[in-house]
């Protein structure tokens, strides 16, 4: 489970951890839209990272966390076949279904746990 402990809201009931290079590179490619599931990416370094939506055929939300699990950046409605580079350094990224950021009331500086 992924939870916004600041707002006491559920972000996703099911969690998939992506730690390997392959899991992080493939992510949601060639999958059906995710419902109530979150992919958690563990970055090897605490730095600005690039994400792609190549071969992902639906929009998602992404929550970027620092090394203390605080939200440092949000990307809502990340569209298929686009790219995004974080402005902040991040340690974790959480990919969730489109609309989850708004639904869970997640904001900058909230604490997220999984």
C-alpha positions as CSV (number, residue, x, y, z in Angstrom):
1,X,0.0,0.0,0.0
2,X,1.1,3.6,-0.7
3,X,-0.2,6.2,1.6
4,X,-0.1,9.9,2.0
5,X,0.5,10.0,5.8
6,X,0.2,13.8,5.9
7,X,-3.3,13.8,4.6
8,X,-4.1,10.2,5.8
9,X,-5.2,9.2,2.3
10,X,-4.6,6.0,0.3
11,X,-2.6,6.7,-2.9
12,X,-2.7,3.1,-4.1
13,X,-3.8,-0.2,-2.5
14,X,-1.4,-2.4,-4.5
15,X,2.3,-1.7,-4.9
16,X,5.0,-2.9,-7.3
17,X,8.6,-2.1,-6.4
18,X,10.9,-1.4,-9.3
19,X,14.5,-1.6,-8.3
20,X,16.3,-3.3,-11.2
21,X,17.4,-1.4,-14.2
22,X,15.1,-3.5,-16.4
23,X,12.1,-2.9,-14.2
24,X,12.8,0.9,-14.1
25,X,13.3,1.1,-17.9
26,X,10.2,-0.9,-18.9
27,X,7.9,0.4,-16.2
28,X,4.4,0.5,-17.7
29,X,5.3,-0.1,-21.3
30,X,2.8,-2.3,-23.2
31,X,0.4,-2.5,-20.2
32,X,-3.3,-1.7,-19.6
33,X,-4.2,1.3,-17.6
34,X,-3.4,0.8,-13.9
35,X,-6.2,0.9,-11.3
36,X,-5.4,1.4,-7.6
37,X,-1.9,0.2,-8.2
38,X,1.3,2.1,-7.8
39,X,4.8,1.5,-9.2
40,X,7.6,2.7,-6.9
41,X,10.9,3.4,-8.6
42,X,14.1,3.4,-6.4
43,X,16.6,5.8,-8.0
44,X,20.3,4.7,-7.7
45,X,21.4,8.2,-6.9
46,X,19.7,11.3,-5.3
47,X,19.5,13.5,-8.4
48,X,17.3,14.9,-11.1
49,X,16.0,12.1,-13.3
50,X,14.3,11.7,-16.7
51,X,11.2,9.7,-17.3
52,X,9.6,8.6,-20.6
53,X,6.2,7.4,-21.6
54,X,7.3,5.5,-24.7
55,X,4.9,2.6,-25.5
56,X,2.6,3.6,-22.6
57,X,-0.8,4.2,-24.2
58,X,-2.5,6.1,-21.4
59,X,-1.8,9.1,-19.1
60,X,-0.7,8.7,-15.5
61,X,0.3,10.8,-12.5
62,X,3.8,10.7,-11.0
63,X,4.8,11.6,-7.4
64,X,8.5,12.4,-6.9
65,X,9.9,12.0,-3.4
66,X,13.2,13.0,-1.8
67,X,15.3,10.7,0.4
68,X,13.1,11.4,3.4
69,X,9.9,10.4,1.5
70,X,8.6,13.9,1.2
71,X,6.9,15.0,-2.0
72,X,9.3,17.4,-3.9
73,X,7.6,17.4,-7.3
74,X,4.3,16.3,-8.9
75,X,3.6,15.5,-12.5
76,X,-0.1,15.2,-13.3
77,X,-1.6,13.8,-16.6
78,X,1.8,12.6,-17.9
79,X,0.8,11.8,-21.5
80,X,1.8,8.9,-23.7
81,X,4.9,9.2,-25.8
82,X,6.3,12.2,-23.9
83,X,9.3,12.8,-21.7
84,X,9.8,14.6,-18.4
85,X,12.9,15.6,-16.4
86,X,12.5,16.5,-12.7
87,X,13.6,20.0,-11.6
88,X,14.5,18.7,-8.2
89,X,16.7,15.8,-7.0
90,X,14.6,12.7,-6.2
91,X,15.2,9.3,-4.6
92,X,11.8,7.7,-5.4
93,X,9.1,8.1,-8.0
94,X,5.6,6.7,-7.7
95,X,3.6,6.1,-10.9
96,X,-0.2,6.0,-10.3
97,X,-3.3,6.2,-12.3
98,X,-4.4,9.6,-13.8
99,X,-6.3,11.6,-11.3
100,X,-4.7,10.0,-8.2
101,X,-2.8,13.1,-7.1
102,X,-6.0,15.1,-7.0
103,X,-8.1,12.3,-5.5
104,X,-5.5,11.7,-2.7
105,X,-5.1,15.5,-2.1
106,X,-1.3,15.0,-2.4
107,X,0.7,18.3,-2.3
108,X,4.3,19.3,-2.1
109,X,6.0,18.5,1.2
110,X,3.5,15.8,2.1
111,X,5.0,12.6,3.6
112,X,4.4,9.4,1.6
113,X,4.9,5.9,2.9
114,X,4.9,2.5,1.3
